[in-house]
Amino acid sequence: MPDTRQRILAPEIMDDFAMEGEQLQRALEKIAQINRRLGGNRITVKGVDMLMRQLPAGKTVRIVDIGCGNGDMLRALAAHGRKKNWNLQLAGIDANPFTIRLAGELSAAYPEISYHCFDVTQGPFPEMEGDILLLTLTLHHFTDQEILALMQRFRRSATAGIVVNDLHRSGIAYRLFQLLCYTLRLEEMTRYDGLTSIMRGFKRSELVQLSKKLNIRHQSLRWQWAFRYQWVISNL
């Protein structure tokens, strides 16, 4: 089993914001496909449900997805919002121009979604302002110092709250993902980034400590399958 006591800081291939092309497109689709199969998207959607219940019915709600990738999470949320008759304005933010262009193309049937390309660590930017901010498999891309600074900024940017959906750093999760790579014959980039992501994930105690530093009073932190943490922070 790998040693998971400490978060590693090794970069992922996908952290190169200049990366583009078919390999990146396939990797983004494979990640989205795995999230759908393993129920990862539902974790974020259920977190949004929790915060929406605290907002007035009929209110137009702006939801901002930080690190949106190819927009799969936003499209799932748009479809969910239509079933619920919510009035949503959805915005995706990513630092990779190719990824943002791809997300826009894939979201042509969803006029309620817009996309913006910039590096959130260089902010704040007005496009980051919203009622609810989403961080789905995004937080682990940053160092501990960056996470603290970003979460302080995100809390100021979100009037209703934040939904964090990220990885539980676990030796079992690492081995299961290796098995998944073999079963699905995943490409080297997806395999490397997936395993690196797990080692950059979190222990529950680390998220609890982060919440104390942020002085969060109203929150829900739950372990979810498949080795995820759902952290819903309410600012209301």
C-alpha angles and dihedrals in degrees: 000000000000118000105257099173093107133035112249121225099210110136123242120234089239091059088081100100091197092060117116143152141073096314092058091044091053092046092051092049092048091051090049090048092052090048091053094046095047096042096249095138091053090061091062094041092052090049090053089049089057093054095041089059088063094054128081115269113256094021116141103242124201113210120188121199111206111208093011098177111191092347097253092135092051093049090051090049092047090053090047091048092052090054090050093045090236121162101231135176106192125195129184124202126194133155096222114087093202091052092050092050090050092049090052092051092049092048098053091119092055110070090173089071124081128177134215130189119217143109109261091207088068093054169072095174127176091238088067092064115103148124095259128021121202126207107183112174088335108103095066091063090073135070120251092258092049091048093055093048093044094047090052088053094044092052089056090047097051116071095188104026152277132274115206118189111178145145129286107225102231138150090223091053089050093053093044091052090051088054090048090051090054094044096048094035091231120195120257094255094053091044094049095044093045094053091043090050091055091052089049091050127102145263116222091245091058093054091046090052090048091052090053091052089050091048092230113179105175115048147122121217115186136167112233136184126289094041095288136136119221108204114182115186119192120204093183 
